[in-house]
Amino acid sequence: DNQHYDNIYAYVGQGIGFYDAPMLPGHEDYFTNNTLVLTGTNVGSFTCTGDGHTVVAYNSYYTSTGNVTECGMALADWQAQGGDKGSVVASYPTDDKIIGWARAKLGF
C-alpha cells in the first residue's frame, strides 16, 4: 500500500512512479487530491488495470500544452473508461500561483 494525497508537485517530469504490477484487492496504491505542475505530459507509470489497480482521482494537472496522457491515452479518454475520476488538466499556472499554493499548504 502506497498512498500519496494532498501534495503539490512542482516542475516534475512525471507525478507517479509506482511499479506496474498487480496488487491485491484492498491493498491498492493511491494517488489522490494532488496538484502537479508537469514538465512533460505523461502523468506517470502505475498499474492501470486489474482487480488491484492504482487508484488515481481528484488531481489537478498542469502542463505546457494543457493536456496529459495516462495509461497510454488522453485524460478524457481514460476518464471515459472510469479512470482518474474528478481530475482536471490545464495549462501552466504562474510561478506566483504555485508559490501561493505552497504558502497556503504550509500555513504561511
Residue frames relative to the residue before (quaternion, step in Angstrom):
aa qw qx qy qz dx dy dz
D 1.0000 0.0000 0.0000 0.0000 0.00 0.00 0.00
N 0.0375 0.7742 -0.6263 0.0835 3.56 -0.78 1.11
Q 0.0003 -0.8345 0.5494 -0.0423 3.59 -0.55 1.10
H 0.0319 -0.7583 0.6508 -0.0199 3.53 -0.90 1.06
Y 0.2138 0.7826 -0.5615 0.1630 3.60 -0.59 1.06
D 0.8447 0.1866 -0.1650 0.4738 3.54 -1.26 0.66
N 0.4633 0.6711 -0.4486 0.3657 3.60 1.04 0.77
I 0.2766 -0.6918 0.6305 0.2176 3.51 -1.40 0.23
Y 0.0644 -0.7726 0.6316 0.0028 3.56 -0.80 1.09
A 0.0467 -0.8323 0.5523 -0.0096 3.60 -0.38 1.20
Y 0.8665 0.0192 -0.0667 0.4943 3.53 -0.96 1.04
V 0.3639 0.6968 -0.5217 0.3315 3.55 0.81 1.08
G 0.5623 -0.6096 0.4400 0.3443 3.57 -1.13 0.63
Q 0.7667 -0.0436 0.0592 0.6378 3.55 1.01 -0.93
G 0.4573 -0.7115 0.4670 0.2580 3.55 -1.11 0.62
I 0.7861 0.2634 -0.1128 0.5477 3.55 1.03 -0.80
G 0.0125 0.7983 -0.6015 0.0276 3.55 -0.94 0.91
F 0.2176 0.7824 -0.5476 0.2017 3.57 0.94 0.89
Y 0.5445 -0.6001 0.4748 0.3435 3.54 -1.15 0.61
D 0.3631 -0.7368 0.5318 0.2059 3.58 -0.86 0.99
A 0.3593 0.7007 -0.5301 0.3145 3.55 0.04 1.33
P 0.6056 -0.5607 0.4052 0.3933 3.59 -1.11 0.57
M 0.1769 -0.7657 0.6114 0.0930 3.55 -1.12 0.75
L 0.5330 -0.6009 0.4791 0.3540 3.53 -1.18 0.47
P 0.5278 -0.6070 0.4747 0.3573 3.60 -0.95 0.77
G 0.7596 0.3118 -0.2639 0.5061 3.56 -0.89 0.97
H 0.7350 0.3206 -0.2018 0.5624 3.59 1.32 -0.15
E 0.2511 0.8043 -0.4996 0.2008 3.56 1.09 0.72
D 0.4724 -0.6026 0.5519 0.3304 3.53 -1.31 0.40
Y 0.1824 -0.7806 0.5917 0.0855 3.58 -1.14 0.70
F 0.0115 0.7455 -0.6662 0.0162 3.54 -1.14 0.81
T 0.2300 0.8156 -0.4802 0.2264 3.57 0.12 1.30
N 0.8671 0.1421 -0.1192 0.4622 3.51 -1.30 0.63
N 0.4161 0.6898 -0.4747 0.3545 3.56 1.03 0.87
T 0.2792 -0.7091 0.6180 0.1930 3.54 -1.32 0.40
L 0.0230 -0.8220 0.5675 -0.0412 3.57 -0.67 1.14
V 0.1215 -0.7242 0.6746 0.0753 3.53 -0.99 0.95
L 0.1223 -0.8463 0.5186 0.0004 3.54 -0.21 1.36
T 0.3878 -0.6995 0.5458 0.2499 3.58 -1.05 0.77
G 0.7120 0.3317 -0.2235 0.5771 3.57 1.29 -0.33
T 0.5029 -0.6483 0.4701 0.3253 3.56 -1.22 -0.44
N 0.5824 0.5509 -0.3831 0.4587 3.60 1.25 0.21
V 0.4663 -0.6931 0.4740 0.2785 3.59 -0.71 1.06
G 0.6464 -0.5053 0.3254 0.4701 3.60 1.02 -0.76
S 0.5363 -0.6104 0.4725 0.3414 3.53 -1.29 -0.31
F 0.2078 0.7435 -0.6077 0.1864 3.51 -1.01 0.96
T 0.6286 -0.5306 0.4044 0.3998 3.57 -1.29 0.13
C 0.2171 -0.8324 0.5050 0.0698 3.56 -0.45 1.28
T 0.8095 0.2112 -0.0793 0.5420 3.59 1.04 -0.64
G 0.6058 0.5697 -0.4300 0.3516 3.52 -1.33 0.22
D 0.6885 -0.4794 0.3485 0.4179 3.54 -1.31 0.21
G 0.7762 0.2547 -0.1325 0.5613 3.57 1.05 -0.76
H 0.2003 0.7984 -0.5423 0.1685 3.59 0.52 1.13
T 0.6437 -0.5259 0.3927 0.3936 3.57 -1.27 0.42
V 0.2989 -0.7373 0.5803 0.1740 3.57 -0.94 0.91
V 0.0287 0.7798 -0.6195 0.0859 3.56 -0.57 1.24
A 0.2474 0.7817 -0.5316 0.2123 3.60 -0.63 1.09
Y 0.8680 0.1877 -0.1281 0.4415 3.52 -1.39 0.47
N 0.4041 0.6897 -0.4923 0.3445 3.57 1.02 0.84
S 0.2675 -0.7147 0.6169 0.1926 3.55 -1.32 0.38
Y 0.1093 -0.8039 0.5845 0.0131 3.56 -0.63 1.20
Y 0.0696 -0.7771 0.6249 0.0264 3.56 -1.05 0.82
T 0.0434 0.7927 -0.6037 0.0721 3.57 -0.85 1.03
S 0.6667 -0.4951 0.3664 0.4197 3.56 -1.29 0.20
T 0.7390 0.4091 -0.2170 0.4894 3.59 1.11 -0.66
G 0.4210 -0.6914 0.4777 0.3414 3.58 1.19 -0.44
N 0.6615 0.4365 -0.3018 0.5299 3.58 1.28 0.44
V 0.0527 -0.7718 0.6307 0.0613 3.56 -1.23 0.53
T 0.2689 -0.7086 0.6183 0.2079 3.51 -1.33 0.35
E 0.0219 -0.7738 0.6324 -0.0293 3.48 -1.19 0.72
C 0.8300 0.0167 -0.0634 0.5540 3.56 -0.81 1.02
G 0.7212 -0.4892 0.2368 0.4296 3.56 1.00 0.90
M 0.7499 0.3201 -0.2171 0.5367 3.61 1.19 0.24
A 0.6623 -0.4804 0.3863 0.4260 3.55 -1.30 0.24
L 0.6473 -0.5460 0.3652 0.3866 3.57 -1.11 0.69
A 0.6638 0.5105 -0.3189 0.4438 3.62 0.84 -0.92
D 0.6544 0.5007 -0.3135 0.4719 3.60 1.00 -0.77
W 0.6507 0.5056 -0.3115 0.4732 3.58 1.00 -0.84
Q 0.6514 0.5035 -0.3153 0.4720 3.59 1.00 -0.77
A 0.6117 0.5502 -0.3470 0.4502 3.60 1.07 -0.68
Q 0.6885 0.4328 -0.2675 0.5169 3.58 1.23 -0.47
G 0.6597 -0.5425 0.2961 0.4275 3.58 1.27 0.22
G 0.5639 0.6196 -0.3825 0.3895 3.61 1.25 0.01
D 0.8741 0.1371 -0.0909 0.4570 3.52 -1.38 0.39
K 0.0115 -0.8460 0.5305 -0.0517 3.54 0.83 1.11
G 0.8652 0.1824 -0.1386 0.4459 3.54 -1.03 0.89
S 0.5294 0.6292 -0.4246 0.3788 3.61 1.20 -0.02
V 0.1759 -0.7739 0.6032 0.0796 3.55 -1.23 0.59
V 0.1680 -0.7632 0.6135 0.1137 3.54 -1.29 0.41
A 0.0344 0.7821 -0.6198 0.0541 3.55 -1.11 0.76
S 0.6283 -0.5122 0.4183 0.4097 3.56 -1.32 0.09
Y 0.7428 -0.4421 0.2860 0.4135 3.54 -1.31 0.42
P 0.3383 -0.6839 0.6008 0.2387 3.55 -1.10 0.72
T 0.6047 -0.5239 0.4253 0.4231 3.58 -1.25 0.06
D 0.6305 -0.5137 0.4109 0.4121 3.57 -1.25 0.35
D 0.6253 0.5457 -0.3380 0.4439 3.59 1.00 -0.78
K 0.6238 0.5322 -0.3314 0.4668 3.58 1.05 -0.75
I 0.6607 0.5031 -0.3033 0.4673 3.59 0.92 -0.94
I 0.6469 0.5040 -0.3154 0.4775 3.58 0.95 -0.86
G 0.6216 0.5389 -0.3322 0.4614 3.58 1.06 -0.71
W 0.6252 0.5241 -0.3363 0.4704 3.58 1.00 -0.79
A 0.6659 0.5067 -0.2994 0.4584 3.58 0.92 -0.95
R 0.6426 0.5189 -0.3241 0.4612 3.59 0.93 -0.85
A 0.6624 0.4981 -0.3034 0.4702 3.58 0.92 -0.89
K 0.6472 0.5291 -0.3165 0.4484 3.58 0.95 -0.89
L 0.7434 0.4048 -0.2080 0.4900 3.58 1.01 -0.88
G 0.5015 -0.6906 0.4009 0.3329 3.57 1.29 -0.02
F 0.4167 0.6999 -0.4761 0.3313 3.60 1.15 0.59
